[in-house]
Amino acid sequence: MEYANMGTLNIVAQQRQIPLPSYVLRALMKQILGGIHTFHDSGLIHRDIKPDNILLNSPPGSGLVRAKISDFGFAKYEDLINEQTYTAGTIPYMAPEMFKKPLIVTQKVDIYALGITFYKLITHKYPVNEPTFEEQGKKINLMQGIERPPEITDNLLWNLLSKMLEFDPNKRIIAFDAHLHPFFESPEAIADISDEQKKLASLADVAYKNNAINNPSFIVAETEIKKFFIHYIQIQQEKQKQEQKLDEEEKKQKQILKNKIEQQQKKQQK
């Protein structure tokens, strides 16, 4: 696995108490869609897109964060996948066609999974999350599509997500077209850029200079992700303290019980 000094996208998706600015969300989505477009261009299907499999890394001294798709253990060439070989995926991210017979798997399953990933990044929940594959399939098969959640107020954003979450894979948008959606290319999107993004774009190291990194709308500032990362570390440390406290209390109770048993045994021996 590649180095990820900022963790994974799941660190952001888990923390609803920290607001995610629209320009950071847009830049993350743009980077990830660019990555899946390149991946699909090679003829591959990832088959397990989810926040935990999207790494966040900040090259030392750059001030930038790059989102990279990882964990290619389930990846297959599209023309080699069939019903007998397909067993991969994480239930809430599985496309509707995964629950139908005959099973036809295309790169569109990655687009749906990425749509769910973005949905969770924004709302911090799943649109459908049943405990088993069978129950998830039953629920999905009763639905006409994913409803717009109240958390998504941007019409262009929902238009893009609804195209990614289209139940009919033949109508579902492809990565290339998603990357060119008005959510990224409209005048409003172009204007929604922070001063820090502009500064980082102009100061980008020569080693990272290319059309993408010179575009401020593509840039995710390290300071933005650090808010989530540091808070996540603090939460984990607090959890460890609580677990240690519980362990100590459990040991204490066991010792008290052991002492009582020993005292009873001594009384019985007298």
C-alpha positions as CSV (number, residue, x, y, z in Angstrom):
1,M,0.0,0.0,0.0
2,E,1.2,3.5,-0.8
3,Y,2.2,5.9,2.0
4,A,-0.7,7.9,3.4
5,N,0.4,10.4,6.0
6,M,-3.0,12.0,6.2
7,G,-4.9,8.7,6.5
8,T,-7.8,7.8,4.3
9,L,-10.9,9.6,3.1
10,N,-12.9,7.7,5.8
11,I,-11.3,10.0,8.4
12,V,-13.2,12.9,6.7
13,A,-16.4,10.9,6.1
14,Q,-16.6,9.9,9.8
15,Q,-16.5,13.4,11.3
16,R,-19.7,15.3,10.8
17,Q,-18.8,17.9,13.5
18,I,-16.1,19.4,11.2
19,P,-17.5,21.3,8.2
20,L,-16.1,20.4,4.8
21,P,-15.8,23.5,2.6
22,S,-17.4,23.2,-0.8
23,Y,-14.1,24.0,-2.5
24,V,-12.3,21.2,-0.6
25,L,-15.1,18.7,-1.5
26,R,-15.0,19.7,-5.1
27,A,-11.2,19.3,-5.3
28,L,-11.3,15.9,-3.6
29,M,-14.0,14.7,-6.0
30,K,-12.1,16.1,-9.0
31,Q,-8.9,14.3,-8.0
32,I,-10.6,11.0,-7.3
33,L,-12.7,11.1,-10.5
34,G,-9.5,11.8,-12.4
35,G,-7.9,8.7,-10.8
36,I,-10.8,6.4,-11.6
37,H,-10.9,7.7,-15.2
38,T,-7.2,6.8,-15.7
39,F,-7.8,3.4,-14.0
40,H,-10.8,2.7,-16.3
41,D,-8.9,3.8,-19.3
42,S,-6.6,0.8,-18.7
43,G,-9.7,-1.5,-19.0
44,L,-9.8,-2.4,-15.3
45,I,-12.6,-2.5,-12.8
46,H,-11.6,-1.8,-9.1
47,R,-14.6,-3.5,-7.6
48,D,-14.1,-2.2,-4.0
49,I,-14.2,1.6,-4.1
50,K,-15.0,3.1,-0.7
51,P,-13.5,5.8,1.6
52,D,-11.1,3.4,3.3
53,N,-9.5,2.6,-0.1
54,I,-8.8,6.2,-1.0
55,L,-5.6,7.4,0.6
56,L,-4.7,10.9,1.5
57,N,-1.0,11.9,1.2
58,S,0.8,15.1,1.6
59,P,4.3,15.2,0.0
60,P,6.6,16.8,2.6
61,G,6.9,20.5,2.3
62,S,4.3,20.8,-0.5
63,G,1.3,21.9,1.6
64,L,-0.8,19.8,-0.7
65,V,-2.9,16.7,-0.2
66,R,-3.3,14.2,-3.0
67,A,-6.1,11.6,-3.0
68,K,-5.1,8.2,-4.4
69,I,-7.2,5.1,-5.0
70,S,-5.6,2.1,-3.4
71,D,-6.2,-1.6,-2.6
72,F,-6.3,-3.2,-6.1
73,G,-6.6,-6.7,-4.7
74,F,-10.1,-7.2,-6.3
75,A,-9.3,-5.4,-9.6
76,K,-10.0,-7.3,-12.8
77,Y,-10.0,-6.5,-16.5
78,E,-13.6,-5.8,-17.5
79,D,-13.8,-8.6,-20.1
80,L,-12.6,-11.2,-17.6
81,I,-15.3,-10.7,-15.0
82,N,-18.3,-13.0,-14.9
83,E,-20.8,-14.3,-12.5
84,Q,-18.6,-17.2,-11.4
85,T,-15.6,-15.1,-10.5
86,Y,-17.3,-12.0,-9.0
87,T,-17.4,-12.1,-5.2
88,A,-15.9,-8.7,-4.3
89,G,-17.3,-5.5,-2.9
90,T,-18.6,-3.9,0.3
91,I,-22.4,-4.1,0.7
92,P,-23.4,-0.4,1.0
93,Y,-21.3,0.5,-2.1
94,M,-22.6,-2.3,-4.3
95,A,-24.5,-1.1,-7.4
96,P,-28.1,-2.3,-8.0
97,E,-27.1,-4.6,-10.8
98,M,-25.0,-6.6,-8.3
99,F,-28.2,-7.9,-6.8
100,K,-29.8,-9.0,-10.1
101,K,-29.6,-12.1,-12.3
102,P,-27.9,-12.6,-14.7
103,L,-25.0,-10.7,-13.1
104,I,-23.4,-8.3,-15.5
105,V,-20.4,-6.4,-14.1
106,T,-18.9,-3.4,-15.8
107,Q,-16.9,-0.3,-14.9
108,K,-20.2,1.3,-14.0
109,V,-20.1,-0.5,-10.6
110,D,-17.1,1.6,-9.7
111,I,-19.0,4.8,-10.6
112,Y,-21.9,3.8,-8.4
113,A,-19.5,3.0,-5.5
114,L,-17.8,6.3,-6.0
115,G,-21.2,8.0,-5.9
116,I,-21.9,6.3,-2.6
117,T,-18.5,7.4,-1.4
118,F,-19.2,11.0,-2.2
119,Y,-22.7,10.7,-0.7
120,K,-21.2,9.5,2.6
121,L,-18.5,12.1,2.5
122,I,-21.2,14.8,2.4
123,T,-23.9,13.3,4.6
124,H,-21.9,10.9,6.8
125,K,-24.4,8.1,6.2
126,Y,-25.4,5.6,3.6
127,P,-28.6,5.9,1.5
128,V,-29.2,2.2,2.0
129,N,-27.4,0.1,4.6
130,E,-28.9,-3.3,5.4
131,P,-27.0,-5.9,7.5
132,T,-26.8,-8.6,4.8
133,F,-26.3,-8.9,1.1
134,E,-29.7,-10.5,0.7
135,E,-31.5,-7.7,2.7
136,Q,-29.6,-5.0,0.9
137,G,-30.7,-6.5,-2.4
138,K,-34.3,-6.7,-1.4
139,K,-34.3,-3.1,-0.3
140,I,-32.6,-1.9,-3.5
141,N,-34.9,-3.9,-5.7
142,L,-37.9,-2.1,-4.1
143,M,-36.5,1.3,-4.9
144,Q,-36.7,3.4,-8.0
145,G,-33.5,5.3,-7.1
146,I,-31.6,7.2,-4.4
147,E,-33.6,10.1,-3.0
148,R,-31.9,13.5,-2.5
149,P,-30.9,14.0,1.1
150,P,-31.5,17.3,2.8
151,E,-27.8,17.7,3.4
152,I,-27.1,18.2,-0.3
153,T,-28.4,21.7,-1.2
154,D,-26.2,22.3,-4.2
155,N,-28.3,21.5,-7.3
156,L,-25.3,20.9,-9.5
157,L,-23.7,18.6,-7.0
158,W,-26.9,16.6,-6.7
159,N,-27.3,16.5,-10.5
160,L,-23.8,14.9,-10.7
161,L,-24.4,12.4,-7.8
162,S,-27.8,11.4,-9.2
163,K,-26.1,10.5,-12.5
164,M,-23.4,8.5,-10.7
165,L,-26.1,6.8,-8.6
166,E,-28.4,6.0,-11.5
167,F,-29.8,2.5,-11.0
168,D,-29.6,1.6,-14.7
169,P,-25.9,1.0,-15.5
170,N,-26.6,1.8,-19.2
171,K,-27.7,5.3,-18.2
172,R,-25.1,5.8,-15.5
173,I,-22.5,8.5,-16.2
174,I,-18.9,7.4,-17.0
175,A,-15.8,8.8,-15.2
176,F,-14.7,11.0,-18.1
177,D,-18.1,12.7,-18.4
178,A,-18.4,13.1,-14.6
179,H,-15.0,14.8,-14.5
180,L,-16.3,17.4,-17.0
181,H,-19.7,18.0,-15.2
182,P,-20.8,21.6,-14.6
183,F,-20.3,21.0,-10.9
184,F,-16.6,21.3,-11.7
185,E,-16.7,23.6,-14.8
186,S,-19.5,26.1,-14.2
187,P,-18.7,29.8,-13.4
188,E,-19.9,29.2,-9.8
189,A,-17.4,26.3,-9.5
190,I,-14.5,28.2,-11.0
191,A,-15.2,31.1,-8.6
192,D,-15.4,28.8,-5.6
193,I,-11.7,28.7,-4.9
194,S,-9.9,29.7,-1.7
195,D,-6.9,32.1,-1.5
196,E,-4.9,29.2,-0.1
197,Q,-5.7,27.1,-3.2
198,K,-4.5,29.9,-5.4
199,K,-1.3,30.4,-3.4
200,L,-0.5,26.7,-3.4
201,A,-1.1,26.5,-7.1
202,S,1.4,29.3,-7.8
203,L,4.0,27.8,-5.4
204,A,3.7,24.2,-6.5
205,D,7.1,22.5,-6.7
206,V,8.5,21.9,-10.2
207,A,8.3,18.2,-9.5
208,Y,4.6,18.3,-9.2
209,K,3.9,20.8,-12.1
210,N,1.3,19.6,-14.5
211,N,-2.0,20.8,-15.8
212,A,-3.9,19.5,-12.8
213,I,-1.7,20.7,-10.0
214,N,-1.5,24.2,-11.6
215,N,-5.3,24.4,-11.5
216,P,-6.3,25.8,-8.1
217,S,-9.7,24.0,-8.3
218,F,-7.8,20.7,-8.2
219,I,-5.8,21.5,-5.1
220,V,-6.6,20.3,-1.6
221,A,-4.7,22.2,1.1
222,E,-3.0,20.2,3.8
223,T,-4.3,22.6,6.4
224,E,-7.9,21.6,5.5
225,I,-7.3,17.9,5.9
226,K,-5.3,18.3,9.0
227,K,-8.4,19.6,10.9
228,F,-9.9,16.2,10.3
229,F,-6.7,14.2,10.8
230,I,-5.7,15.8,14.1
231,H,-9.3,15.5,15.5
232,Y,-9.4,11.9,14.4
233,I,-6.1,11.2,16.3
234,Q,-7.4,12.9,19.4
235,I,-10.6,10.8,19.3
236,Q,-8.5,7.6,18.9
237,Q,-6.3,8.6,21.8
238,E,-9.3,9.3,24.0
239,K,-10.7,5.9,23.0
240,Q,-7.5,4.2,24.0
241,K,-7.6,6.0,27.4
242,Q,-11.1,4.8,27.9
243,E,-10.2,1.2,26.9
244,Q,-7.3,1.2,29.2
245,K,-9.5,2.6,32.0
246,L,-12.0,-0.2,31.4
247,D,-9.3,-2.8,31.2
248,E,-7.9,-1.6,34.6
249,E,-11.4,-1.6,36.1
250,E,-12.0,-5.1,34.8
251,K,-8.7,-6.3,36.2
252,K,-9.5,-4.7,39.5
253,Q,-12.9,-6.4,39.6
254,K,-11.4,-9.7,38.7
255,Q,-8.8,-9.3,41.5
256,I,-11.6,-8.5,44.0
257,L,-13.5,-11.6,43.0
258,K,-10.4,-13.7,43.2
259,N,-9.7,-12.4,46.7
260,K,-13.2,-13.2,47.8
261,I,-12.9,-16.8,46.4
262,E,-9.6,-17.2,48.2
263,Q,-11.1,-16.0,51.5
264,Q,-14.0,-18.3,51.2
265,Q,-11.7,-21.2,50.5
266,K,-9.6,-20.4,53.6
267,K,-12.8,-20.3,55.7
268,Q,-13.8,-23.7,54.4
269,Q,-10.4,-25.2,55.2
270,K,-10.6,-24.1,58.9
